[in-house]
Amino acid sequence: MLILAGMVFHVSLDVVHVTQMQSLKQSLSEEASSICPACGEWCEALQLHTVHFSPSMLNRYNAKKFVVLCPTCHEKAHSK
């Protein structure tokens, strides 16, 4: 029973994480009006990029720690 409770808790945390990340991506994409802030190009499918990872659970989903980028700029950001 304890193992089942642990698994349910873990899955619940995953659901919260996915929901928060989708919400961040949507709000930042709407704010950017589908324009990549790095290159200025229009992009229908901006991607969420973590600028700074917060070790604090209370500040983990702060929009200031993320940016949306076009796929090209997102790949460049990871190659630095």
C-alpha positions in Angstrom: 0.0 0.0 0.0 2.9 2.4 0.8 4.4 1.7 -2.6 1.1 2.5 -4.3 0.8 5.7 -2.4 4.3 6.7 -3.4 3.6 6.0 -7.0 0.4 8.1 -7.0 2.2 11.0 -5.3 5.0 10.8 -7.9 2.5 10.7 -10.8 0.7 13.7 -9.3 3.9 15.7 -9.2 4.5 14.9 -12.9 1.0 16.1 -13.8 1.5 19.3 -11.9 4.8 19.9 -13.6 3.4 19.3 -17.1 0.4 21.5 -16.4 2.6 24.4 -15.1 5.0 24.1 -18.1 2.2 24.1 -20.6 0.7 27.2 -18.9 4.0 29.0 -19.0 4.5 28.2 -22.6 1.0 29.4 -23.5 1.2 32.7 -21.6 4.7 33.5 -22.8 3.8 32.7 -26.4 0.7 34.9 -26.2 2.8 37.7 -24.7 5.4 37.4 -27.5 2.6 37.4 -30.1 4.4 34.4 -31.9 7.5 36.6 -32.5 10.8 35.1 -31.3 12.3 37.7 -28.9 15.9 36.6 -29.9 15.7 37.0 -33.7 12.4 38.8 -34.3 11.1 36.2 -36.7 7.4 35.1 -36.6 7.0 31.5 -35.5 3.8 29.7 -34.9 5.4 27.1 -32.6 7.6 28.9 -30.1 9.5 26.6 -27.7 9.8 27.1 -24.0 13.5 27.6 -22.9 14.7 27.6 -19.3 16.9 30.6 -18.7 17.6 29.9 -15.1 16.6 26.8 -13.2 15.4 27.5 -9.6 16.2 24.9 -7.0 13.3 26.3 -4.9 10.0 24.6 -5.5 8.2 27.9 -4.6 9.9 29.7 -7.4 10.3 26.9 -10.0 7.6 28.1 -12.3 8.3 31.8 -12.2 7.8 33.2 -15.8 11.0 35.3 -15.4 13.0 32.1 -15.5 11.8 31.1 -18.9 11.6 32.5 -22.5 10.0 31.3 -25.6 12.2 31.0 -28.7 11.8 29.8 -32.3 13.3 26.3 -32.9 16.5 27.8 -34.5 17.2 30.2 -31.6 16.3 27.5 -29.1 18.9 25.2 -30.6 21.5 28.0 -30.6 20.7 28.7 -26.9 21.5 25.1 -26.0 24.7 25.0 -28.1 26.3 27.8 -26.1 
